[in-house]
Amino acid sequence: MAGKIKLDGTQFLEKVNNEFKITNSELKLKSTGNTIVDSSGNAVVSESGGNVTLGNVRLPATGGIKDSSGNNILTESGGNVSIGDLRLPTSGGIKDSSGNNVVSESGGVVTLAQDIVTGTSSYGFAQLRLTQNEALGNITWDTIAGDTTNFTKPSSNHLIQLAIPGIYLISASVTMVLTSSERNIRIDLVDNSGPTTLAVAGDEIAYVDGADSYGGATLTYTGYFPANSQIYFTTSSASGGNATVYSWSHASICLIRRTA
């Protein structure tokens, strides 16, 4: 059975197949109270200052929320909610609270905004560099390039702080120069909370009489770090400690996945 309701000769409500559709009109909340209530007087839709709030919205026992063609786009069964085909608008996209697109689509290609994974992170990566040679021991990096918000030297020394909790990929390449007899060089990645050695790399280096001799080693590590973890790199050589950390040495840190 179908029916229509008109006001001042203009149709605004129609019943088709037991469904009510509002047509050719606007549904406005009352100026006092600004709410639509259920049969028990509980607010299900309210408005304040242009912001609309929905109360407990429940799907019907059968069927669901439909599109204009009558196809279900949202259904529920046994407490599980299913979403049908979800399409982005033809222009724009899904926006954050500031109106910036975080998900957009063009020509079938979906693009995620840069910050959708890293959240407050500017980039989620950093490179640590030296500007001059350094003695053996804990490396105090001269510069941090990249995300200087979440990768910092809070104590202005060898400690590097990782502000964001997550999975990180860390690598370091050290070059050392010898000026006298030596056997090998070594670099360690250390978690300062223990301290605990997470990774080690080393190499043999042969002293060439009459000239400086160079050698290098590279380490990598992937693992989880809680928020504000502190790490550092330290170098050594055997057996006389006759090596110097060359300014070519550097390290890279990349946030692979944020966990909070």
Legacy VTK file of the C-alpha trace (Angstrom):
# vtk DataFile Version 3.0
C-alpha trace
ASCII
DATASET POLYDATA
POINTS 260 float
0.000 0.000 0.000
1.350 3.397 -0.945
0.420 6.786 0.423
1.531 10.395 0.299
1.322 13.320 2.721
1.253 16.873 1.419
1.561 20.197 3.199
0.233 23.334 1.481
-0.035 21.263 -1.695
3.613 20.089 -1.603
4.400 16.420 -1.037
6.978 15.840 1.715
6.330 12.253 2.878
5.577 9.079 0.919
5.046 5.479 1.986
6.257 2.854 -0.493
6.407 -0.858 0.382
6.233 -0.143 4.124
9.052 2.406 3.901
8.658 6.133 4.544
10.626 8.538 2.355
10.951 12.288 2.805
10.813 14.023 -0.582
11.149 17.570 -1.891
11.562 19.026 1.571
13.820 19.571 4.543
13.423 18.028 7.963
14.414 20.573 10.616
14.751 20.087 14.341
12.528 22.235 16.526
13.995 25.527 17.696
13.405 24.640 21.364
14.983 21.459 22.653
16.551 20.672 19.288
15.855 16.965 19.609
13.972 14.099 18.013
12.903 11.603 20.680
11.850 7.963 20.672
8.628 6.617 22.176
10.203 6.687 25.645
11.248 10.313 25.337
14.957 9.562 24.851
16.811 11.803 22.395
17.828 9.934 19.235
18.849 13.028 17.261
19.930 16.325 18.828
21.552 19.502 17.575
23.586 22.226 19.206
25.531 24.993 17.493
25.240 23.280 14.125
26.577 19.939 15.425
24.185 16.988 15.087
24.494 14.076 17.548
22.911 10.656 17.098
21.827 8.608 20.096
21.776 4.818 20.074
21.080 3.960 16.436
19.807 0.437 15.889
19.378 -1.360 12.600
16.059 -3.114 11.946
15.769 -6.798 12.800
15.513 -7.540 9.096
16.939 -5.504 6.253
19.221 -2.585 7.007
20.106 0.926 5.918
19.572 1.197 2.178
20.700 3.363 -0.717
18.318 5.113 -3.099
17.966 1.889 -5.124
16.908 -0.152 -2.111
20.211 -2.019 -1.742
21.506 -2.613 1.781
24.621 -0.575 2.558
24.639 -1.362 6.293
23.259 -4.517 7.903
23.589 -6.320 11.237
23.337 -9.987 12.170
24.249 -11.553 15.500
26.053 -8.420 16.612
28.179 -8.263 13.439
27.776 -5.143 11.282
28.445 -5.459 7.536
29.097 -2.546 5.189
28.196 -2.817 1.519
30.040 -1.039 -1.285
31.541 2.098 0.244
32.333 4.699 -2.400
34.219 7.953 -2.045
32.607 11.101 -3.431
33.432 12.051 -7.030
35.308 15.092 -5.758
37.149 15.430 -2.468
37.393 12.409 -0.179
37.259 11.361 3.456
38.443 14.290 5.538
39.876 14.879 8.993
38.474 17.359 11.501
40.363 20.196 9.765
38.857 19.415 6.356
42.016 17.848 4.899
41.642 14.734 2.734
43.023 11.613 4.427
41.608 9.227 1.784
40.893 10.219 -1.827
40.243 8.407 -5.112
40.908 9.243 -8.744
40.623 6.897 -11.713
40.344 3.857 -9.469
43.502 4.743 -7.531
43.010 5.298 -3.788
45.511 7.635 -2.125
46.211 7.781 1.610
47.441 11.028 3.107
51.032 10.953 4.351
50.114 11.298 8.006
47.478 8.560 8.088
49.998 6.065 9.474
52.388 8.239 11.383
49.748 10.376 13.051
51.514 13.316 14.685
54.820 12.268 13.126
56.146 14.660 10.479
57.904 11.961 8.466
58.560 8.877 10.604
62.246 8.632 9.652
65.559 10.233 10.508
69.224 10.028 9.545
71.952 10.559 12.129
75.179 12.117 10.873
78.661 13.137 11.983
80.354 16.301 10.785
83.818 15.390 12.091
85.838 12.379 13.217
85.094 11.022 16.691
86.953 8.903 19.234
85.926 5.325 20.022
83.023 4.842 22.463
79.434 6.084 22.449
78.696 7.999 19.246
77.322 11.505 19.785
75.686 12.335 16.461
76.143 15.920 15.300
72.922 16.245 13.288
69.496 14.604 12.921
67.951 14.999 9.447
64.261 14.222 8.830
61.682 14.050 11.606
63.283 16.088 14.375
60.077 16.057 16.433
59.937 12.344 17.195
63.668 11.591 16.932
65.601 13.762 19.381
68.682 14.010 21.621
66.948 15.002 24.886
70.182 15.066 26.872
72.324 16.513 24.053
74.579 13.469 24.195
74.753 9.992 22.643
71.154 9.021 23.558
68.533 9.048 20.762
64.891 9.121 21.880
62.053 7.513 19.879
58.860 9.353 20.881
56.340 7.150 19.048
55.668 3.535 20.098
55.968 1.164 17.167
58.000 -1.132 14.947
61.271 0.413 13.772
63.920 -0.458 11.200
67.353 0.745 12.311
70.628 0.587 10.396
74.086 2.026 11.023
77.219 2.174 8.911
80.518 2.985 10.610
83.828 3.755 8.935
87.001 3.693 11.032
90.548 4.776 10.335
93.669 3.280 11.940
97.031 4.909 12.459
98.769 1.951 14.125
98.487 -1.809 14.521
94.974 -3.168 15.171
92.909 -6.320 14.533
89.213 -5.423 14.099
86.484 -2.836 14.594
82.995 -3.173 16.061
79.701 -1.216 16.384
76.851 -2.041 18.786
73.217 -0.864 18.909
72.126 -0.605 22.553
68.709 -0.188 24.214
69.431 2.167 27.106
66.649 0.745 29.329
68.817 -2.284 30.169
71.161 -1.425 28.827
70.724 -4.290 26.346
72.756 -4.888 23.189
70.317 -5.361 20.289
72.677 -5.825 17.339
76.420 -6.022 16.645
78.534 -5.718 13.491
82.304 -5.864 13.005
85.046 -6.427 10.492
88.736 -7.136 10.248
90.965 -4.186 9.476
94.550 -4.555 8.428
97.138 -1.894 9.186
99.154 -0.835 6.164
102.576 0.429 7.239
103.217 4.056 6.365
99.625 5.149 5.684
96.201 5.335 7.308
94.074 2.192 6.948
90.269 2.176 6.666
87.575 -0.396 7.442
83.830 -0.436 7.891
80.888 -2.377 9.290
77.090 -2.166 8.938
74.399 -3.398 11.334
70.605 -3.624 10.984
67.842 -4.221 13.499
64.039 -4.435 13.349
61.923 -4.459 16.507
59.322 -2.867 18.749
60.079 0.135 20.962
57.695 1.659 23.543
57.077 5.413 23.536
60.093 7.539 24.473
62.565 4.652 24.266
66.224 5.659 24.198
68.908 3.945 22.131
72.551 4.594 21.311
75.435 3.320 19.194
78.866 2.508 20.593
82.147 1.595 18.857
85.270 -0.326 19.843
88.326 -2.004 18.331
90.650 -4.829 19.310
93.120 -5.109 20.727
94.787 -1.752 21.208
91.907 0.718 20.687
93.852 2.426 17.925
90.876 3.356 15.713
88.989 6.593 15.114
85.328 6.812 13.980
85.416 8.569 10.613
82.964 11.354 9.731
81.457 9.259 6.908
79.684 7.152 9.565
75.904 7.483 9.754
72.711 5.746 10.974
69.109 5.612 9.744
65.908 5.037 11.731
62.526 4.400 10.101
59.139 3.975 11.782
57.557 1.034 9.935
54.292 0.805 11.873
52.910 2.947 14.657
51.233 0.900 17.413
49.442 3.661 19.340
LINES 1 261
260 0 1 2 3 4 5 6 7 8 9 10 11 12 13 14 15 16 17 18 19 20 21 22 23 24 25 26 27 28 29 30 31 32 33 34 35 36 37 38 39 40 41 42 43 44 45 46 47 48 49 50 51 52 53 54 55 56 57 58 59 60 61 62 63 64 65 66 67 68 69 70 71 72 73 74 75 76 77 78 79 80 81 82 83 84 85 86 87 88 89 90 91 92 93 94 95 96 97 98 99 100 101 102 103 104 105 106 107 108 109 110 111 112 113 114 115 116 117 118 119 120 121 122 123 124 125 126 127 128 129 130 131 132 133 134 135 136 137 138 139 140 141 142 143 144 145 146 147 148 149 150 151 152 153 154 155 156 157 158 159 160 161 162 163 164 165 166 167 168 169 170 171 172 173 174 175 176 177 178 179 180 181 182 183 184 185 186 187 188 189 190 191 192 193 194 195 196 197 198 199 200 201 202 203 204 205 206 207 208 209 210 211 212 213 214 215 216 217 218 219 220 221 222 223 224 225 226 227 228 229 230 231 232 233 234 235 236 237 238 239 240 241 242 243 244 245 246 247 248 249 250 251 252 253 254 255 256 257 258 259
